[in-house]
Amino acid sequence: MTRRALDLLNSRHNDPYEAALAILREDTQGWWADMLARDPDELNEGEEAATADAEGLRRFLEAKVLPWFEARRKELANRPLIREQAFGQSLDPDKLERLGRYEVHLDRKLERMLAMLLRLKDLRQGMIAG
C-alpha cells in the first residue's frame, strides 16, 4: 500500500496527495495525521515540519514508513533465530542448578516451620487440657 501510494505521488494523477493518502493503511494515515499535528517545538534538530502536500507525504513515506517496514521485515525474518536463542538461554543448566538449590533450601525451611507450628499446637493443647 505504501509503495502504491508512492507511485501515485510520482504520477501525473489529478490530485496525487489525496489519492495517495486514501490508499494508505489506516494506521499509516493516523501516523501521518500525528506528524501533521506536531508542534514545531517538538521537532528534533534538523527535522523539517510535515506539510500536508504531495512532497511532504513523500518525505514521510520514504523517511519514516518504508524504513519501519524494512526493520519489521528483518525482525520477522530473524524471528526463528531469536526464539531459538531465547529457548537456549532459558534452559541454561547453571541457572536451573541455582534455582534447584533455592528450592531445596526453601523446602527445608518450610518443613522446619511446619514442625515448629505442630509442636506449638501440641504444647497449646497440653496447656488447655492440663
TORNUKE-951273 format. One record per atom (N, C-alpha, C, O): residue number from 1; residue in three letters; chain; atom name; y, z, x. Coordinates in steps of 0.001 Angstrom, whole numbers, always signed. Layout:
BEGIN
NUM,ala,A,CA,Y,Z,X $
...
***
This chain:
BEGIN
1,met,A,N,-1190,+0,+830 $
1,met,A,CA,+0,+0,+0 $
1,met,A,C,+1258,+0,+877 $
1,met,A,O,+2234,-693,+591 $
2,thr,A,N,+1209,+787,+1941 $
2,thr,A,CA,+2363,+861,+2833 $
2,thr,A,C,+2586,-479,+3524 $
2,thr,A,O,+3721,-939,+3652 $
3,arg,A,N,+1512,-1092,+3963 $
3,arg,A,CA,+1642,-2396,+4629 $
3,arg,A,C,+2133,-3459,+3656 $
3,arg,A,O,+2931,-4317,+4032 $
4,arg,A,N,+1671,-3414,+2415 $
4,arg,A,CA,+2165,-4372,+1415 $
4,arg,A,C,+3644,-4139,+1145 $
4,arg,A,O,+4404,-5089,+954 $
5,ala,A,N,+4050,-2875,+1131 $
5,ala,A,CA,+5469,-2566,+931 $
5,ala,A,C,+6291,-3109,+2098 $
5,ala,A,O,+7379,-3646,+1889 $
6,leu,A,N,+5787,-2976,+3317 $
6,leu,A,CA,+6489,-3529,+4477 $
6,leu,A,C,+6576,-5054,+4389 $
6,leu,A,O,+7604,-5646,+4719 $
7,asp,A,N,+5497,-5676,+3944 $
7,asp,A,CA,+5522,-7130,+3765 $
7,asp,A,C,+6577,-7536,+2745 $
7,asp,A,O,+7282,-8526,+2935 $
8,leu,A,N,+6685,-6770,+1662 $
8,leu,A,CA,+7712,-7069,+654 $
8,leu,A,C,+9117,-6908,+1229 $
8,leu,A,O,+10012,-7701,+935 $
9,leu,A,N,+9301,-5877,+2050 $
9,leu,A,CA,+10619,-5655,+2651 $
9,leu,A,C,+10996,-6798,+3587 $
9,leu,A,O,+12178,-7104,+3743 $
10,asn,A,N,+10020,-7423,+4200 $
10,asn,A,CA,+10284,-8536,+5116 $
10,asn,A,C,+10348,-9885,+4402 $
10,asn,A,O,+10701,-10893,+5013 $
11,ser,A,N,+10009,-9909,+3120 $
11,ser,A,CA,+10007,-11170,+2376 $
11,ser,A,C,+11397,-11476,+1824 $
11,ser,A,O,+12342,-10704,+1987 $
12,arg,A,N,+11486,-12611,+1176 $
12,arg,A,CA,+12749,-13014,+557 $
12,arg,A,C,+12742,-12710,-942 $
12,arg,A,O,+13354,-13415,-1745 $
13,his,A,N,+12039,-11657,-1284 $
13,his,A,CA,+11950,-11214,-2679 $
13,his,A,C,+13356,-10907,-3194 $
13,his,A,O,+14238,-10552,-2412 $
14,asn,A,N,+13569,-11042,-4504 $
14,asn,A,CA,+14905,-10813,-5083 $
14,asn,A,C,+15443,-9431,-4733 $
14,asn,A,O,+16556,-9302,-4223 $
15,asp,A,N,+14662,-8418,-5003 $
15,asp,A,CA,+15086,-7053,-4672 $
15,asp,A,C,+13953,-6390,-3894 $
15,asp,A,O,+13158,-5650,-4474 $
16,pro,A,N,+13869,-6647,-2583 $
16,pro,A,CA,+12725,-6140,-1823 $
16,pro,A,C,+12640,-4620,-1798 $
16,pro,A,O,+11542,-4065,-1748 $
17,tyr,A,N,+13784,-3939,-1832 $
17,tyr,A,CA,+13767,-2475,-1786 $
17,tyr,A,C,+13056,-1904,-3009 $
17,tyr,A,O,+12151,-1081,-2869 $
18,glu,A,N,+13456,-2330,-4206 $
18,glu,A,CA,+12855,-1816,-5447 $
18,glu,A,C,+11385,-2209,-5544 $
18,glu,A,O,+10555,-1404,-5967 $
19,ala,A,N,+11060,-3436,-5157 $
19,ala,A,CA,+9671,-3891,-5235 $
19,ala,A,C,+8797,-3104,-4271 $
19,ala,A,O,+7690,-2699,-4626 $
20,ala,A,N,+9284,-2888,-3063 $
20,ala,A,CA,+8509,-2140,-2072 $
20,ala,A,C,+8360,-682,-2497 $
20,ala,A,O,+7288,-99,-2339 $
21,leu,A,N,+9402,-102,-3022 $
21,leu,A,CA,+9361,+1289,-3468 $
21,leu,A,C,+8364,+1454,-4613 $
21,leu,A,O,+7650,+2455,-4678 $
22,ala,A,N,+8314,+472,-5513 $
22,ala,A,CA,+7414,+555,-6659 $
22,ala,A,C,+5948,+464,-6239 $
22,ala,A,O,+5079,+1024,-6906 $
23,ile,A,N,+5671,-221,-5164 $
23,ile,A,CA,+4281,-428,-4740 $
23,ile,A,C,+3738,+746,-3920 $
23,ile,A,O,+2525,+862,-3743 $
24,leu,A,N,+4609,+1608,-3426 $
24,leu,A,CA,+4182,+2745,-2597 $
24,leu,A,C,+3410,+3769,-3419 $
24,leu,A,O,+3569,+3863,-4636 $
25,arg,A,N,+2574,+4532,-2727 $
25,arg,A,CA,+1856,+5627,-3377 $
25,arg,A,C,+2865,+6650,-3887 $
25,arg,A,O,+3987,+6747,-3389 $
26,glu,A,N,+2439,+7403,-4886 $
26,glu,A,CA,+3325,+8393,-5494 $
26,glu,A,C,+3762,+9462,-4480 $
26,glu,A,O,+4924,+9867,-4465 $
27,asp,A,N,+2831,+9911,-3641 $
27,asp,A,CA,+3187,+10942,-2666 $
27,asp,A,C,+4142,+10389,-1604 $
27,asp,A,O,+5003,+11117,-1111 $
28,thr,A,N,+3996,+9108,-1249 $
28,thr,A,CA,+4909,+8495,-283 $
28,thr,A,C,+6287,+8329,-907 $
28,thr,A,O,+7303,+8499,-233 $
29,gln,A,N,+6323,+7997,-2199 $
29,gln,A,CA,+7612,+7907,-2896 $
29,gln,A,C,+8305,+9268,-2914 $
29,gln,A,O,+9518,+9358,-2726 $
30,gly,A,N,+7525,+10324,-3141 $
30,gly,A,CA,+8093,+11676,-3121 $
30,gly,A,C,+8617,+12046,-1749 $
30,gly,A,O,+9674,+12665,-1632 $
31,trp,A,N,+7885,+11670,-707 $
31,trp,A,CA,+8311,+11929,+673 $
31,trp,A,C,+9620,+11194,+942 $
31,trp,A,O,+10534,+11750,+1551 $
32,trp,A,N,+9708,+9948,+490 $
32,trp,A,CA,+10935,+9161,+668 $
32,trp,A,C,+12101,+9817,-79 $
32,trp,A,O,+13210,+9897,+450 $
33,ala,A,N,+11855,+10284,-1302 $
33,ala,A,CA,+12906,+10955,-2068 $
33,ala,A,C,+13388,+12205,-1341 $
33,ala,A,O,+14584,+12495,-1320 $
34,asp,A,N,+12454,+12942,-745 $
34,asp,A,CA,+12827,+14129,+35 $
34,asp,A,C,+13677,+13748,+1243 $
34,asp,A,O,+14636,+14440,+1585 $
35,met,A,N,+13312,+12637,+1886 $
35,met,A,CA,+14087,+12172,+3051 $
35,met,A,C,+15502,+11793,+2632 $
35,met,A,O,+16460,+12080,+3349 $
36,leu,A,N,+15635,+11153,+1481 $
36,leu,A,CA,+16965,+10760,+995 $
36,leu,A,C,+17796,+11980,+614 $
36,leu,A,O,+19018,+11974,+762 $
37,ala,A,N,+17135,+13019,+124 $
37,ala,A,CA,+17843,+14211,-357 $
37,ala,A,C,+18204,+15185,+765 $
37,ala,A,O,+18898,+16172,+524 $
38,arg,A,N,+17742,+14917,+1983 $
38,arg,A,CA,+18012,+15845,+3084 $
38,arg,A,C,+19503,+15935,+3380 $
38,arg,A,O,+20238,+14950,+3321 $
39,asp,A,N,+19912,+17136,+3694 $
39,asp,A,CA,+21287,+17405,+4090 $
39,asp,A,C,+21480,+16895,+5526 $
39,asp,A,O,+20611,+17121,+6368 $
40,pro,A,N,+22582,+16219,+5826 $
40,pro,A,CA,+22795,+15728,+7196 $
40,pro,A,C,+22725,+16827,+8252 $
40,pro,A,O,+22443,+16538,+9415 $
41,asp,A,N,+22974,+18077,+7876 $
41,asp,A,CA,+22889,+19190,+8827 $
41,asp,A,C,+21442,+19480,+9232 $
41,asp,A,O,+21199,+20087,+10275 $
42,glu,A,N,+20482,+19047,+8409 $
42,glu,A,CA,+19068,+19306,+8678 $
42,glu,A,C,+18456,+18296,+9639 $
42,glu,A,O,+17322,+18479,+10083 $
43,leu,A,N,+19175,+17248,+9963 $
43,leu,A,CA,+18634,+16195,+10818 $
43,leu,A,C,+18468,+16677,+12250 $
43,leu,A,O,+19288,+17438,+12764 $
44,asn,A,N,+17392,+16220,+12885 $
44,asn,A,CA,+17178,+16529,+14296 $
44,asn,A,C,+18127,+15691,+15139 $
44,asn,A,O,+18697,+14705,+14671 $
45,glu,A,N,+18280,+16099,+16375 $
45,glu,A,CA,+19180,+15380,+17272 $
45,glu,A,C,+18687,+13945,+17459 $
45,glu,A,O,+17514,+13717,+17754 $
46,gly,A,N,+19583,+12993,+17287 $
46,gly,A,CA,+19244,+11580,+17450 $
46,gly,A,C,+18601,+10961,+16221 $
46,gly,A,O,+18306,+9766,+16225 $
47,glu,A,N,+18374,+11736,+15170 $
47,glu,A,CA,+17747,+11227,+13960 $
47,glu,A,C,+18823,+10700,+13009 $
47,glu,A,O,+19851,+11342,+12796 $
48,glu,A,N,+18567,+9535,+12450 $
48,glu,A,CA,+19522,+8934,+11523 $
48,glu,A,C,+19217,+9399,+10105 $
48,glu,A,O,+18067,+9665,+9756 $
49,ala,A,N,+20266,+9490,+9297 $
49,ala,A,CA,+20075,+9842,+7894 $
49,ala,A,C,+19418,+8670,+7184 $
49,ala,A,O,+19704,+7512,+7488 $
50,ala,A,N,+18536,+8970,+6237 $
50,ala,A,CA,+17856,+7937,+5467 $
50,ala,A,C,+18841,+7286,+4509 $
50,ala,A,O,+19680,+7959,+3910 $
51,thr,A,N,+18732,+5977,+4370 $
51,thr,A,CA,+19593,+5236,+3452 $
51,thr,A,C,+18729,+4557,+2405 $
51,thr,A,O,+17660,+4034,+2719 $
52,ala,A,N,+19183,+4564,+1178 $
52,ala,A,CA,+18414,+4003,+57 $
52,ala,A,C,+18576,+2493,+7 $
52,ala,A,O,+19110,+1948,-958 $
53,asp,A,N,+18115,+1829,+1043 $
53,asp,A,CA,+18139,+370,+1076 $
53,asp,A,C,+16891,-122,+1796 $
53,asp,A,O,+16089,+673,+2286 $
54,ala,A,N,+16738,-1430,+1853 $
54,ala,A,CA,+15534,-2011,+2442 $
54,ala,A,C,+15374,-1617,+3905 $
54,ala,A,O,+14263,-1314,+4341 $
55,glu,A,N,+16443,-1617,+4657 $
55,glu,A,CA,+16353,-1282,+6076 $
55,glu,A,C,+15996,+194,+6275 $
55,glu,A,O,+15196,+527,+7149 $
56,gly,A,N,+16581,+1069,+5472 $
56,gly,A,CA,+16259,+2491,+5564 $
56,gly,A,C,+14807,+2767,+5214 $
56,gly,A,O,+14142,+3557,+5884 $
57,leu,A,N,+14312,+2116,+4163 $
57,leu,A,CA,+12920,+2283,+3774 $
57,leu,A,C,+11987,+1727,+4850 $
57,leu,A,O,+10951,+2328,+5132 $
58,arg,A,N,+12333,+599,+5450 $
58,arg,A,CA,+11524,+8,+6520 $
58,arg,A,C,+11430,+982,+7706 $
58,arg,A,O,+10348,+1209,+8247 $
59,arg,A,N,+12579,+1554,+8101 $
59,arg,A,CA,+12573,+2513,+9213 $
59,arg,A,C,+11678,+3703,+8906 $
59,arg,A,O,+10915,+4155,+9759 $
60,phe,A,N,+11779,+4210,+7667 $
60,phe,A,CA,+10971,+5347,+7245 $
60,phe,A,C,+9476,+5016,+7306 $
60,phe,A,O,+8681,+5793,+7834 $
61,leu,A,N,+9110,+3867,+6765 $
61,leu,A,CA,+7702,+3487,+6742 $
61,leu,A,C,+7151,+3290,+8151 $
61,leu,A,O,+6030,+3702,+8448 $
62,glu,A,N,+7934,+2668,+9005 $
62,glu,A,CA,+7460,+2389,+10372 $
62,glu,A,C,+7474,+3634,+11255 $
62,glu,A,O,+6597,+3803,+12103 $
63,ala,A,N,+8462,+4502,+11061 $
63,ala,A,CA,+8602,+5664,+11952 $
63,ala,A,C,+7836,+6892,+11472 $
63,ala,A,O,+7430,+7720,+12288 $
64,lys,A,N,+7637,+7021,+10182 $
64,lys,A,CA,+7018,+8240,+9651 $
64,lys,A,C,+5648,+7983,+9023 $
64,lys,A,O,+4660,+8618,+9391 $
65,val,A,N,+5598,+7056,+8081 $
65,val,A,CA,+4389,+6893,+7272 $
65,val,A,C,+3254,+6254,+8065 $
65,val,A,O,+2141,+6781,+8083 $
66,leu,A,N,+3519,+5132,+8715 $
66,leu,A,CA,+2448,+4472,+9469 $
66,leu,A,C,+1880,+5359,+10574 $
66,leu,A,O,+659,+5419,+10718 $
67,pro,A,N,+2712,+6057,+11367 $
67,pro,A,CA,+2130,+6981,+12364 $
67,pro,A,C,+1310,+8103,+11727 $
67,pro,A,O,+295,+8527,+12281 $
68,trp,A,N,+1751,+8582,+10563 $
68,trp,A,CA,+996,+9635,+9880 $
68,trp,A,C,-386,+9114,+9481 $
68,trp,A,O,-1393,+9791,+9688 $
69,phe,A,N,-429,+7900,+8904 $
69,phe,A,CA,-1714,+7319,+8516 $
69,phe,A,C,-2606,+7078,+9730 $
69,phe,A,O,-3817,+7292,+9664 $
70,glu,A,N,-2020,+6639,+10826 $
70,glu,A,CA,-2802,+6394,+12042 $
70,glu,A,C,-3399,+7703,+12566 $
70,glu,A,O,-4563,+7741,+12966 $
71,ala,A,N,-2606,+8765,+12564 $
71,ala,A,CA,-3106,+10069,+13010 $
71,ala,A,C,-4219,+10550,+12084 $
71,ala,A,O,-5224,+11094,+12541 $
72,arg,A,N,-4038,+10350,+10802 $
72,arg,A,CA,-5061,+10760,+9825 $
72,arg,A,C,-6344,+9963,+10036 $
72,arg,A,O,-7440,+10517,+9946 $
73,arg,A,N,-6216,+8659,+10318 $
73,arg,A,CA,-7377,+7803,+10565 $
73,arg,A,C,-8146,+8316,+11792 $
73,arg,A,O,-9377,+8354,+11782 $
74,lys,A,N,-7423,+8709,+12841 $
74,lys,A,CA,-8077,+9241,+14042 $
74,lys,A,C,-8789,+10555,+13743 $
74,lys,A,O,-9896,+10789,+14227 $
75,glu,A,N,-8148,+11416,+12941 $
75,glu,A,CA,-8780,+12680,+12567 $
75,glu,A,C,-10095,+12423,+11832 $
75,glu,A,O,-11105,+13071,+12105 $
76,leu,A,N,-10073,+11479,+10906 $
76,leu,A,CA,-11281,+11182,+10142 $
76,leu,A,C,-12364,+10565,+11028 $
76,leu,A,O,-13552,+10832,+10845 $
77,ala,A,N,-11943,+9738,+11991 $
77,ala,A,CA,-12920,+9135,+12899 $
77,ala,A,C,-13571,+10196,+13789 $
77,ala,A,O,-14745,+10076,+14141 $
78,asn,A,N,-12811,+11233,+14152 $
78,asn,A,CA,-13324,+12287,+15030 $
78,asn,A,C,-13933,+13459,+14276 $
78,asn,A,O,-14390,+14423,+14891 $
79,arg,A,N,-13944,+13384,+12964 $
79,arg,A,CA,-14442,+14486,+12151 $
79,arg,A,C,-15863,+14927,+12530 $
79,arg,A,O,-16103,+16128,+12647 $
80,pro,A,N,-16816,+13999,+12728 $
80,pro,A,CA,-18162,+14449,+13117 $
80,pro,A,C,-18172,+15186,+14459 $
80,pro,A,O,-18918,+16150,+14632 $
81,leu,A,N,-17354,+14742,+15397 $
81,leu,A,CA,-17298,+15416,+16700 $
81,leu,A,C,-16717,+16814,+16569 $
81,leu,A,O,-17203,+17755,+17195 $
82,ile,A,N,-15688,+16949,+15764 $
82,ile,A,CA,-15061,+18258,+15557 $
82,ile,A,C,-16042,+19201,+14867 $
82,ile,A,O,-16151,+20371,+15232 $
83,arg,A,N,-16756,+18681,+13864 $
83,arg,A,CA,-17743,+19505,+13154 $
83,arg,A,C,-18840,+19959,+14115 $
83,arg,A,O,-19250,+21120,+14096 $
84,glu,A,N,-19309,+19040,+14948 $
84,glu,A,CA,-20354,+19369,+15916 $
84,glu,A,C,-19875,+20447,+16888 $
84,glu,A,O,-20623,+21368,+17216 $
85,gln,A,N,-18636,+20332,+17342 $
85,gln,A,CA,-18093,+21333,+18263 $
85,gln,A,C,-17976,+22685,+17567 $
85,gln,A,O,-18309,+23717,+18148 $
86,ala,A,N,-17502,+22678,+16322 $
86,ala,A,CA,-17349,+23938,+15587 $
86,ala,A,C,-18702,+24608,+15378 $
86,ala,A,O,-18826,+25821,+15552 $
87,phe,A,N,-19717,+23832,+15007 $
87,phe,A,CA,-21043,+24418,+14823 $
87,phe,A,C,-21584,+24942,+16145 $
87,phe,A,O,-22204,+26005,+16186 $
88,gly,A,N,-21354,+24210,+17216 $
88,gly,A,CA,-21814,+24639,+18531 $
88,gly,A,C,-21175,+25949,+18953 $
88,gly,A,O,-21842,+26816,+19517 $
89,gln,A,N,-19888,+26095,+18682 $
89,gln,A,CA,-19199,+27327,+19058 $
89,gln,A,C,-19602,+28487,+18168 $
89,gln,A,O,-19646,+29631,+18622 $
90,ser,A,N,-19893,+28210,+16916 $
90,ser,A,CA,-20255,+29302,+16011 $
90,ser,A,C,-21639,+29866,+16325 $
90,ser,A,O,-21946,+31000,+15957 $
91,leu,A,N,-22463,+29089,+16995 $
91,leu,A,CA,-23808,+29559,+17339 $
91,leu,A,C,-23907,+29982,+18800 $
91,leu,A,O,-24969,+29869,+19413 $
92,asp,A,N,-22823,+30458,+19345 $
92,asp,A,CA,-22812,+30917,+20733 $
92,asp,A,C,-23694,+32165,+20852 $
92,asp,A,O,-23390,+33186,+20233 $
93,pro,A,N,-24782,+32106,+21635 $
93,pro,A,CA,-25700,+33260,+21731 $
93,pro,A,C,-25030,+34513,+22278 $
93,pro,A,O,-25397,+35622,+21890 $
94,asp,A,N,-24061,+34362,+23168 $
94,asp,A,CA,-23383,+35545,+23711 $
94,asp,A,C,-22636,+36293,+22615 $
94,asp,A,O,-22645,+37523,+22574 $
95,lys,A,N,-21996,+35547,+21733 $
95,lys,A,CA,-21266,+36183,+20637 $
95,lys,A,C,-22234,+36847,+19672 $
95,lys,A,O,-21966,+37940,+19174 $
96,leu,A,N,-23353,+36194,+19407 $
96,leu,A,CA,-24340,+36776,+18499 $
96,leu,A,C,-24927,+38061,+19079 $
96,leu,A,O,-25183,+39012,+18341 $
97,glu,A,N,-25141,+38095,+20385 $
97,glu,A,CA,-25685,+39294,+21021 $
97,glu,A,C,-24731,+40471,+20849 $
97,glu,A,O,-25155,+41583,+20532 $
98,arg,A,N,-23440,+40220,+21060 $
98,arg,A,CA,-22451,+41289,+20896 $
98,arg,A,C,-22425,+41778,+19449 $
98,arg,A,O,-22361,+42980,+19193 $
99,leu,A,N,-22475,+40849,+18520 $
99,leu,A,CA,-22483,+41251,+17109 $
99,leu,A,C,-23731,+42053,+16773 $
99,leu,A,O,-23676,+43009,+16000 $
100,gly,A,N,-24846,+41660,+17354 $
100,gly,A,CA,-26085,+42399,+17129 $
100,gly,A,C,-25989,+43835,+17630 $
100,gly,A,O,-26473,+44760,+16976 $
101,arg,A,N,-25363,+44020,+18789 $
101,arg,A,CA,-25191,+45373,+19322 $
101,arg,A,C,-24305,+46209,+18415 $
101,arg,A,O,-24593,+47382,+18175 $
102,tyr,A,N,-23229,+45619,+17908 $
102,tyr,A,CA,-22345,+46344,+16992 $
102,tyr,A,C,-23098,+46726,+15720 $
102,tyr,A,O,-22927,+47824,+15191 $
103,glu,A,N,-23923,+45814,+15242 $
103,glu,A,CA,-24677,+46082,+14028 $
103,glu,A,C,-25632,+47256,+14236 $
103,glu,A,O,-25716,+48137,+13381 $
104,val,A,N,-26341,+47280,+15343 $
104,val,A,CA,-27263,+48382,+15651 $
104,val,A,C,-26491,+49695,+15753 $
104,val,A,O,-26925,+50724,+15236 $
105,his,A,N,-25346,+49648,+16425 $
105,his,A,CA,-24516,+50851,+16587 $
105,his,A,C,-24082,+51379,+15219 $
105,his,A,O,-24160,+52580,+14961 $
106,leu,A,N,-23630,+50491,+14354 $
106,leu,A,CA,-23178,+50923,+13031 $
106,leu,A,C,-24340,+51412,+12173 $
106,leu,A,O,-24178,+52352,+11395 $
107,asp,A,N,-25506,+50791,+12303 $
107,asp,A,CA,-26689,+51257,+11564 $
107,asp,A,C,-27041,+52691,+11956 $
107,asp,A,O,-27336,+53525,+11100 $
108,arg,A,N,-27007,+52963,+13241 $
108,arg,A,CA,-27331,+54326,+13716 $
108,arg,A,C,-26317,+55341,+13197 $
108,arg,A,O,-26681,+56441,+12780 $
109,lys,A,N,-25039,+54956,+13227 $
109,lys,A,CA,-24010,+55883,+12715 $
109,lys,A,C,-24225,+56158,+11226 $
109,lys,A,O,-24082,+57291,+10767 $
110,leu,A,N,-24569,+55116,+10486 $
110,leu,A,CA,-24798,+55276,+9054 $
110,leu,A,C,-25997,+56190,+8801 $
110,leu,A,O,-25944,+57053,+7925 $
111,glu,A,N,-27066,+56007,+9555 $
111,glu,A,CA,-28249,+56867,+9401 $
111,glu,A,C,-27907,+58323,+9692 $
111,glu,A,O,-28328,+59211,+8951 $
112,arg,A,N,-27141,+58591,+10771 $
112,arg,A,CA,-26750,+59966,+11102 $
112,arg,A,C,-25883,+60566,+9999 $
112,arg,A,O,-26041,+61734,+9641 $
113,met,A,N,-24970,+59764,+9467 $
113,met,A,CA,-24082,+60264,+8429 $
113,met,A,C,-24871,+60582,+7154 $
113,met,A,O,-24619,+61601,+6511 $
114,leu,A,N,-25820,+59721,+6786 $
114,leu,A,CA,-26634,+59983,+5603 $
114,leu,A,C,-27497,+61231,+5802 $
114,leu,A,O,-27645,+62035,+4882 $
115,ala,A,N,-28059,+61393,+6986 $
115,ala,A,CA,-28868,+62581,+7272 $
115,ala,A,C,-28020,+63843,+7150 $
115,ala,A,O,-28467,+64855,+6610 $
116,met,A,N,-26791,+63771,+7660 $
116,met,A,CA,-25904,+64931,+7576 $
116,met,A,C,-25549,+65229,+6123 $
116,met,A,O,-25515,+66392,+5719 $
117,leu,A,N,-25286,+64201,+5345 $
117,leu,A,CA,-24970,+64413,+3932 $
117,leu,A,C,-26153,+65019,+3180 $
117,leu,A,O,-25964,+65887,+2329 $
118,leu,A,N,-27356,+64575,+3483 $
118,leu,A,CA,-28545,+65149,+2829 $
118,leu,A,C,-28724,+66620,+3211 $
118,leu,A,O,-29066,+67449,+2367 $
119,arg,A,N,-28488,+66944,+4506 $
119,arg,A,CA,-28576,+68340,+4932 $
119,arg,A,C,-27531,+69195,+4218 $
119,arg,A,O,-27822,+70305,+3772 $
120,leu,A,N,-26310,+68666,+4115 $
120,leu,A,CA,-25248,+69414,+3414 $
120,leu,A,C,-25588,+69594,+1944 $
120,leu,A,O,-25300,+70640,+1362 $
121,lys,A,N,-26194,+68590,+1346 $
121,lys,A,CA,-26589,+68693,-58 $
121,lys,A,C,-27650,+69780,-217 $
121,lys,A,O,-27586,+70590,-1142 $
122,asp,A,N,-28636,+69792,+700 $
122,asp,A,CA,-29695,+70813,+641 $
122,asp,A,C,-29101,+72207,+834 $
122,asp,A,O,-29478,+73133,+116 $
123,leu,A,N,-28177,+72378,+1793 $
123,leu,A,CA,-27530,+73681,+2012 $
123,leu,A,C,-26759,+74110,+770 $
123,leu,A,O,-26790,+75277,+379 $
124,arg,A,N,-26084,+73178,+170 $
124,arg,A,CA,-25286,+73495,-1012 $
124,arg,A,C,-26171,+73931,-2167 $
124,arg,A,O,-25861,+74891,-2873 $
125,gln,A,N,-27290,+73209,-2356 $
125,gln,A,CA,-28212,+73584,-3427 $
125,gln,A,C,-28864,+74934,-3137 $
125,gln,A,O,-29137,+75707,-4055 $
126,gly,A,N,-29112,+75214,-1849 $
126,gly,A,CA,-29673,+76510,-1465 $
126,gly,A,C,-28695,+77636,-1750 $
126,gly,A,O,-29109,+78721,-2160 $
127,met,A,N,-27395,+77398,-1540 $
127,met,A,CA,-26380,+78421,-1777 $
127,met,A,C,-26212,+78641,-3273 $
127,met,A,O,-25970,+79766,-3709 $
128,ile,A,N,-26338,+77584,-4061 $
128,ile,A,CA,-26196,+77721,-5521 $
128,ile,A,C,-27408,+78455,-6088 $
128,ile,A,O,-27255,+79302,-6968 $
129,ala,A,N,-28612,+78144,-5597 $
129,ala,A,CA,-29830,+78764,-6085 $
129,ala,A,C,-29928,+80227,-5650 $
129,ala,A,O,-30481,+81059,-6370 $
130,gly,A,N,-29382,+80537,-4455 $
130,gly,A,CA,-29559,+81862,-3891 $
130,gly,A,C,-28514,+82799,-4231 $
130,gly,A,O,-28560,+83954,-3807 $
***
